[in-house]
Amino acid sequence: MESIDSAFPVSLRTIDGMTEFPRLWAIGSLRIIDRPLLGLFCSQHCPGDIILRTYDLIRMLRDAGVSIISGFHTAMERDCLELLLRGKQPIVVCPARSISNMRIPKTWSTAIEDGRLLVLSPFGKAHGRITAALAEKRNRMVALLGEVLFVPHASPQSQTERLCREIITAGKKIYTFDSASNAHLLKSGFKPISADNLHDYIRDAEG
């Protein structure tokens, strides 16, 4: 594990970013954060039809080699991580706690050794347990590091929805599924994800 003060991500070099995230700790290849990252968020409770569509889309992103960053904390996010670990594309996992003395799962260790997984945290040794406040701060970091975001579902009035509204106001694109369950998100400025704009993102990321 190492502190990456000297290689601080450009996307966090803003007044707000540098104030909130003065230091980061990492396990794995730092080169991963030099490439375009797709941020992933999903609420804990996700409608069944969206779950199936998310699995299909994550497989497509994996097979296309798209780099993904997330806290991978909710049930849907963890399922996505399992699918992504079966591929070869880069992944950034951001725990909402210190990664000092963190027990790394075997599947993560293999991906770290292969240079395709980075564990990144803004929390020092004093923050050894996940809390709601740390999760919220972690999510803001993921939002800053993601070039664009994909949110399969954010429950109404949830912290995820509130954060995404702030992100859209700041001018960053967020994609979601065109579904009745996401009507509140589409009204807030989320963009419906489609094969066309997905391929556009993949092309730009590869370029």
Backbone torsions as a table, in degrees:
resi	resn	phi	psi	omega
1	MET	NA	143.3	178.9
2	GLU	-143.5	151.6	171.3
3	SER	-82.5	141.7	-174.9
4	ILE	-116.6	38.4	179.8
5	ASP	-52.6	-41.3	-175.4
6	SER	-77.9	-13.6	-179.4
7	ALA	-122.1	42.5	-173.9
8	PHE	-63.5	133.8	-178.1
9	PRO	-57.5	135.7	-179.5
10	VAL	-58.9	-37.9	-177.0
11	SER	-66.2	-15.2	176.3
12	LEU	-99.2	-1.4	-179.3
13	ARG	-85.6	58.9	174.2
14	THR	-121.0	168.5	-179.8
15	ILE	-57.8	-49.0	-179.3
16	ASP	-67.9	-44.5	-177.7
17	GLY	-61.2	-47.1	-178.0
18	MET	-68.5	-27.9	178.3
19	THR	-71.6	-42.6	-175.2
20	GLU	-86.2	-28.6	-176.1
21	PHE	-126.4	70.2	-176.7
22	PRO	-72.6	-16.3	-176.4
23	ARG	-152.7	143.6	178.9
24	LEU	-128.8	152.4	175.3
25	TRP	-120.5	144.8	-173.9
26	ALA	-141.0	148.3	169.8
27	ILE	-128.4	119.3	-179.1
28	GLY	116.9	-168.9	-175.1
29	SER	-78.5	119.4	179.0
30	LEU	-73.0	-15.2	-179.4
31	ARG	-63.2	-23.5	-177.6
32	ILE	-61.2	-36.1	-177.0
33	ILE	-79.5	0.2	175.4
34	ASP	-84.6	-11.1	-177.1
35	ARG	-104.3	163.1	179.2
36	PRO	-60.9	134.5	-178.9
37	LEU	-118.4	138.4	173.7
38	LEU	-97.9	118.0	-180.0
39	GLY	-80.4	139.4	-178.5
40	LEU	-123.1	125.2	173.0
41	PHE	-132.5	145.4	172.3
42	CYS	-154.7	137.4	177.9
43	SER	-65.4	162.1	-178.4
44	GLN	-61.9	-40.5	-179.2
45	HIS	-99.8	120.9	-174.5
46	CYS	-130.0	127.9	179.3
47	PRO	-58.0	146.9	-175.2
48	GLY	-57.4	-41.6	-177.9
49	ASP	-66.2	-32.7	179.4
50	ILE	-74.0	-32.9	178.2
51	ILE	-59.0	-48.6	-178.9
52	LEU	-63.5	-41.2	179.8
53	ARG	-67.4	-33.7	178.7
54	THR	-67.1	-44.6	177.8
55	TYR	-55.7	-46.1	-178.7
56	ASP	-62.8	-42.9	-177.7
57	LEU	-69.3	-40.7	179.6
58	ILE	-63.5	-39.4	176.3
59	ARG	-61.6	-40.9	179.6
60	MET	-64.4	-43.9	178.4
61	LEU	-63.7	-42.2	178.2
62	ARG	-59.2	-49.9	-176.3
63	ASP	-68.5	-23.4	178.2
64	ALA	-85.3	-5.9	177.5
65	GLY	81.0	21.0	-179.1
66	VAL	-74.9	131.2	179.1
67	SER	-79.7	131.8	-174.9
68	ILE	-125.4	138.2	177.1
69	ILE	-121.3	138.7	-179.3
70	SER	-167.5	164.7	170.7
71	GLY	-78.1	-20.9	-179.2
72	PHE	47.8	50.7	-174.7
73	HIS	-106.1	-45.1	-178.8
74	THR	-71.6	166.7	-177.9
75	ALA	-57.2	-43.6	-179.1
76	MET	-66.4	-41.5	179.2
77	GLU	-64.5	-38.7	178.9
78	ARG	-66.6	-39.0	176.5
79	ASP	-61.9	-40.0	178.9
80	CYS	-63.2	-40.3	179.5
81	LEU	-61.8	-41.5	178.8
82	GLU	-59.7	-40.7	178.6
83	LEU	-67.5	-41.5	-177.9
84	LEU	-66.7	-35.3	-179.0
85	LEU	-66.0	-15.7	178.1
86	ARG	-83.3	-5.8	-179.6
87	GLY	-101.1	-157.0	-179.0
88	LYS	-127.2	0.6	-176.4
89	GLN	-79.2	155.7	179.7
90	PRO	-68.1	148.5	179.2
91	ILE	-136.3	140.4	172.9
92	VAL	-119.6	119.1	178.5
93	VAL	-103.9	127.1	-176.8
94	CYS	-119.3	92.3	179.0
95	PRO	-68.3	150.3	178.0
96	ALA	-91.4	52.7	-179.1
97	ARG	-169.4	172.8	174.3
98	SER	-67.3	145.8	176.3
99	ILE	-101.8	7.6	173.1
100	SER	-66.7	128.4	-180.0
101	ASN	62.0	19.6	178.7
102	MET	-73.9	135.1	177.9
103	ARG	-80.2	116.0	-176.5
104	ILE	-89.5	123.7	177.9
105	PRO	-59.1	151.6	-176.9
106	LYS	-59.2	-40.0	179.8
107	THR	-64.4	-34.0	175.8
108	TRP	-68.6	-43.4	-177.4
109	SER	-59.0	-41.5	179.1
110	THR	-62.1	-44.5	179.7
111	ALA	-67.5	-35.4	176.8
112	ILE	-64.3	-45.0	179.0
113	GLU	-62.5	-31.8	178.6
114	ASP	-80.1	-3.6	178.0
115	GLY	76.6	21.2	-177.2
116	ARG	-119.3	6.5	176.5
117	LEU	-134.2	132.6	177.1
118	LEU	-122.5	127.9	173.2
119	VAL	-100.0	121.9	-171.5
120	LEU	-129.7	132.7	-178.6
121	SER	-143.8	142.4	175.5
122	PRO	-95.2	11.1	-173.0
123	PHE	-112.4	133.4	178.8
124	GLY	-85.0	-173.3	-173.1
125	LYS	-59.2	-25.6	-177.5
126	ALA	-67.9	-16.7	-176.4
127	HIS	-110.9	72.4	-175.6
128	GLY	-85.9	-9.9	-178.9
129	ARG	-124.4	145.4	178.6
130	ILE	-72.3	133.4	174.1
131	THR	-131.7	165.0	179.3
132	ALA	-61.7	-38.2	-179.5
133	ALA	-66.3	-41.6	178.7
134	LEU	-67.2	-37.9	179.0
135	ALA	-63.8	-39.5	179.2
136	GLU	-65.9	-41.8	178.6
137	LYS	-66.7	-42.1	176.7
138	ARG	-58.4	-42.7	-179.3
139	ASN	-63.7	-34.7	177.1
140	ARG	-65.9	-36.5	178.0
141	MET	-66.4	-44.3	178.0
142	VAL	-59.4	-41.4	-179.8
143	ALA	-63.1	-36.1	178.4
144	LEU	-71.7	-37.4	-176.8
145	LEU	-78.5	-25.5	178.8
146	GLY	-76.6	129.0	178.7
147	GLU	-67.2	-44.0	169.4
148	VAL	-135.6	165.1	-177.3
149	LEU	-121.6	147.4	172.7
150	PHE	-120.1	120.8	-178.6
151	VAL	-123.9	98.0	-179.9
152	PRO	-54.5	-41.0	179.1
153	HIS	-162.0	139.9	172.3
154	ALA	-130.9	119.1	-177.1
155	SER	-63.3	144.5	178.9
156	PRO	-55.1	135.0	177.8
157	GLN	66.9	11.9	178.6
158	SER	-80.5	164.6	176.5
159	GLN	-62.3	-34.5	178.8
160	THR	-63.0	-44.0	179.1
161	GLU	-64.6	-42.9	-179.0
162	ARG	-62.8	-42.4	178.5
163	LEU	-62.7	-44.0	-178.8
164	CYS	-63.5	-36.4	176.7
165	ARG	-61.7	-40.6	178.0
166	GLU	-64.1	-39.9	-178.7
167	ILE	-65.0	-43.0	179.2
168	ILE	-64.0	-40.8	178.0
169	THR	-60.4	-32.6	179.8
170	ALA	-78.7	-6.8	174.0
171	GLY	101.0	6.4	-179.7
172	LYS	-90.8	143.9	-178.9
173	LYS	-80.5	137.5	174.4
174	ILE	-128.3	128.8	179.7
175	TYR	-106.2	146.9	175.4
176	THR	-148.4	175.1	178.9
177	PHE	-81.8	142.7	174.4
178	ASP	-78.4	96.5	-175.7
179	SER	-145.7	151.6	177.1
180	ALA	-58.9	-30.7	179.4
181	SER	-69.5	-17.2	-178.9
182	ASN	-112.0	16.7	-177.9
183	ALA	-56.8	-39.3	-179.0
184	HIS	-66.1	-30.2	179.7
185	LEU	-76.0	-43.4	179.9
186	LEU	-62.9	-35.7	177.4
187	LYS	-68.1	-23.6	-178.1
188	SER	-87.7	-2.1	178.0
189	GLY	111.6	0.8	173.6
190	PHE	-64.2	145.9	179.9
191	LYS	-99.8	133.5	177.9
192	PRO	-66.7	129.8	-179.2
193	ILE	-80.2	140.4	-179.0
194	SER	-141.6	169.1	177.9
195	ALA	-59.7	-37.1	-177.5
196	ASP	-65.4	-54.4	-176.5
197	ASN	-72.6	-24.1	175.2
198	LEU	-67.2	-45.6	178.9
199	HIS	-65.9	-34.1	176.7
200	ASP	-61.8	-42.9	179.7
201	TYR	-65.4	-44.1	-179.6
202	ILE	-60.6	-43.5	-179.8
203	ARG	-62.0	-46.2	179.7
204	ASP	-62.9	-40.3	-179.4
205	ALA	-66.0	-39.5	179.8
206	GLU	-72.1	-29.0	-179.3
207	GLY	-73.9	NA	NA
